[in-house]
Amino acid sequence: MAEQSAVDRDLYVRTKALLEPGDVELIGCLVHTDLGGEEDLEMQELVVEIDDVIAEHATDEETYIYAGNDDTEFSSNQYQGLTIEDDAFVWESQHLLRDGTFDLVFYYEADADQEAIVADIEALGPDVTPVPDSDVEARLDEE
């Protein structure tokens, strides 16, 4: 897991706020990469790998990534994981270039296996911060 001191307070708070409103209870994670802005293709490949991880722990159905290129209400830095059978929501992500590297924000339904998702994403290489996380919140409150 990412070191607690490495957590960006603003990014964590904004991510947690994305989870709170709505009809569905959500959880998520921040994926901290060292991929620079010129590594957009590598970032997208990582998103595909993370899609597989989240889908494995959040649904029994096959999924695909919807990038919204044909939808004017969908951001170019935002993807969704949907089920093939009925386009049901599995996850959503935002890709943020912050301080020269990509931070990826993923959120998904709260019944997904958060511990397994975090562990499997970390196995891919990047640092991961689960959201919400009481240890992170306690550390941020101390600052």
Steps between C-alpha positions, in 0.01 A plus 500: 500500500611859443681660788259709701718811458477468121123551497395828344241647737307686229485200267391267781227738621373561146494126428312426821246769407435321169396191696250663732208620288282268301266206516777238514754460780848537351860446607811561298873542480766744392767349279823701515718444195838628391375522140559843352271691267690370198414144610130527424495166318664321793248664734214370286654151500516515880131599511419188294696284746323663794165441325577129507587516871188690603272290280643181650410614852179692426296289257468153354418644159728595212573871471618753247637852525281784378706808419209722398659628180156524342335674798529878546413467871793266566849630577802388301684414823217285635425133429237255621511125543166357394367146470472362147161342560305805616738799523476495880741721693806322642747787547585850387836671479653841455856555383668805645838641401627651825850631557615336178372145567166324471282430802208273420177515698278190493168447670268201509216351701573444867435125487820449295792335682700814582796323661546270201464787252764708679740204532462400134549857373808537720631177344493683166752750639334828601428620852132482594298684763157353578216748544365524760781394732488581872881491538546754220227720642655492847839593352349787299316627811834518686658722233 
